[in-house]
């Protein structure tokens, strides 16, 4: 019986790091990373690998001059997505930055760029 308990304990220790690193990962985005779009986006959608706390999540857009436009995340929709209406954006390169509270309790941030063609 002691060998069985030791084996279960060992298995738990091996699996613990996998659970501890279950941060939210960005799976899909619209506009997509590195995309060149012909018209300014009207909506922003970010889909993650797990549920995120929308009330504590943020999206912001930064232009090439470093000026920031905050985007209001909608409270409705699937629990693994952040949806928002995009503000009026001009042509050029934009950086989308996101911050979410992951289901494991950690705050996770990320960023990517996209471009709006002239």
C-alpha positions in Angstrom: 0.0 0.0 0.0 2.8 2.4 0.8 4.3 1.9 -2.8 0.9 2.8 -4.2 0.6 6.0 -2.1 4.2 7.0 -3.1 3.4 6.4 -6.8 0.3 8.6 -6.6 2.2 11.3 -4.8 5.0 11.2 -7.5 2.4 11.4 -10.2 0.8 14.4 -8.5 4.2 16.2 -8.4 4.8 15.5 -12.1 1.4 16.8 -13.1 1.4 19.9 -10.8 3.6 22.0 -13.0 1.3 21.4 -16.0 -1.7 22.7 -13.9 0.4 25.7 -12.5 1.3 26.9 -16.0 -2.3 26.8 -17.5 -2.2 30.5 -18.3 -4.5 31.9 -21.0 -3.0 31.6 -24.4 -4.3 33.6 -27.4 -5.6 31.1 -30.0 -7.3 33.4 -32.6 -7.5 37.1 -33.2 -9.4 39.5 -35.5 -7.7 41.5 -36.9 -5.0 38.8 -37.0 -1.4 39.3 -36.0 0.7 40.8 -38.8 -2.4 41.2 -41.0 -2.7 44.0 -43.6 -6.3 44.9 -43.8 -7.8 47.1 -46.5 -10.3 48.8 -44.2 -10.3 49.7 -40.5 -11.7 46.9 -38.4 -15.1 47.6 -36.8 -14.8 44.8 -34.2 -11.9 43.2 -32.3 -12.1 39.6 -31.2 -9.6 37.7 -29.1 -10.2 34.0 -28.4 -8.2 32.2 -25.7 -7.7 28.6 -24.7 -9.7 29.0 -21.5 -12.2 31.2 -19.7 -11.1 34.8 -18.9 -12.5 37.3 -16.5 -14.0 39.9 -18.9 -14.5 42.6 -16.2 -10.8 42.6 -15.4 -9.6 42.3 -18.9 -8.4 45.1 -21.2 -7.6 45.8 -24.8 -5.9 48.9 -26.1 -4.6 50.0 -29.4 -1.3 52.0 -29.8 -0.3 53.9 -33.0 3.2 54.4 -34.3 3.5 57.7 -32.3 2.7 55.8 -29.1 -0.7 57.3 -28.7 -3.1 54.9 -27.0 -6.8 54.2 -27.6 -8.5 52.2 -25.0 -11.1 49.8 -26.2 -14.1 48.8 -24.1 -14.5 45.0 -23.8 -18.1 43.8 -24.1 -19.4 41.7 -21.2 -21.5 39.3 -23.3 -20.4 36.5 -25.5 -18.4 33.2 -24.9 -16.3 33.1 -21.7 -13.1 32.3 -23.7 -13.4 35.5 -25.9 -12.9 39.2 -25.6 -15.1 41.1 -28.0 -15.1 44.9 -28.5 -16.1 47.5 -31.0 -13.0 49.1 -32.6 -12.7 52.9 -32.4 -12.2 54.8 -35.6 -8.6 53.9 -36.8 -6.6 55.6 -39.5 -4.2 53.9 -41.9 -0.9 52.7 -40.6 0.6 50.2 -38.2 -1.3 49.5 -35.0 -0.2 47.5 -32.0 -3.0 45.6 -30.1 -2.2 45.0 -26.5 -4.3 42.7 -24.2 -4.4 41.9 -20.6 -6.6 39.1 -19.1 -7.1 37.4 -15.7 -6.6 33.8 -16.5 -8.6 30.9 -14.9 -5.5 30.0 -12.9 -5.6 33.4 -11.2 -2.6 34.9 -13.1 -2.7 38.1 -15.1 -1.5 37.4 -18.6 -0.5 40.0 -21.2 0.3 40.0 -24.8 0.6 42.1 -27.9 0.8 41.9 -31.7 0.7 44.3 -34.6 -1.5 44.7 -37.7 -1.6 47.3 -40.4 -4.4 49.2 -42.1 -3.6 49.9 -45.7 -3.9 53.5 -47.0 
